[in-house]
Amino acid sequence: MSLNFKSPEADALVAELTRLTGESKTGAVMVALRERLEPARRERERQSLSDDLLAIGKLALEPVDRETKALAPTAA
């Protein structure tokens, strides 16, 4: 499958990168995509962890029935 850029700027950027690195267009695009994906994935994981910790914190603030050690029903 070949790469087909519909943007002249994208084509020019890939051409410049391949000229500077000696990589193929496919190789250059794959490396660039991996470099962008890595921090995006870390951010997604970080945000997910942050959301989980906030949910745990909110749960910890819920009143607990001292006899059953279960969360006490809250008034709506």
C-alpha positions in Angstrom: 0.0 0.0 0.0 1.4 3.4 -0.9 1.2 6.7 1.0 -0.9 9.3 -0.6 -0.7 12.8 0.9 -3.5 15.2 -0.1 -1.6 18.0 1.5 1.3 19.5 -0.4 2.8 20.7 2.9 2.7 17.1 4.3 4.3 15.8 1.2 7.0 18.4 1.4 7.7 17.7 5.1 8.0 13.9 4.4 10.3 14.6 1.5 12.5 16.8 3.6 12.6 14.3 6.4 13.5 11.4 4.2 16.2 13.5 2.5 17.7 14.4 6.0 17.4 10.9 7.5 17.8 8.6 4.6 14.6 6.8 5.6 11.9 5.7 3.3 8.7 7.7 3.3 7.0 4.8 5.1 9.7 4.5 7.6 9.8 8.3 8.3 6.0 8.4 8.8 6.0 5.3 11.1 8.8 6.8 13.3 7.0 10.2 13.5 3.7 8.5 14.3 5.3 6.4 17.0 6.9 9.5 18.5 3.6 11.2 18.7 1.7 8.2 19.9 4.0 7.5 22.9 3.3 10.7 24.8 -0.4 10.7 23.8 -0.8 7.2 25.2 1.1 8.2 28.4 -1.2 11.2 28.8 -4.3 9.0 28.3 -3.0 6.5 30.9 -2.1 9.4 33.3 -5.6 10.9 32.9 -7.2 7.5 33.4 -5.2 7.0 36.6 -6.1 10.5 37.8 -9.8 9.9 37.2 -9.6 6.6 39.1 -7.9 8.2 42.0 -10.4 11.0 42.1 -13.2 8.4 42.2 -11.5 6.6 45.0 -11.2 9.9 46.9 -14.8 10.7 46.5 -15.8 7.2 47.6 -13.6 7.6 50.7 -15.6 10.7 51.7 -18.9 8.7 51.7 -20.3 8.0 55.2 -19.8 4.4 56.4 -22.3 2.4 58.6 -20.1 1.5 61.6 -21.9 -1.8 62.2 -21.8 -3.2 58.8 -18.7 -1.4 57.5 -20.7 -0.8 54.3 -21.3 2.6 52.7 -24.3 4.2 54.4 -27.2 5.2 52.2 -27.1 8.9 51.5 -30.2 11.1 51.3 -31.0 12.2 47.8 
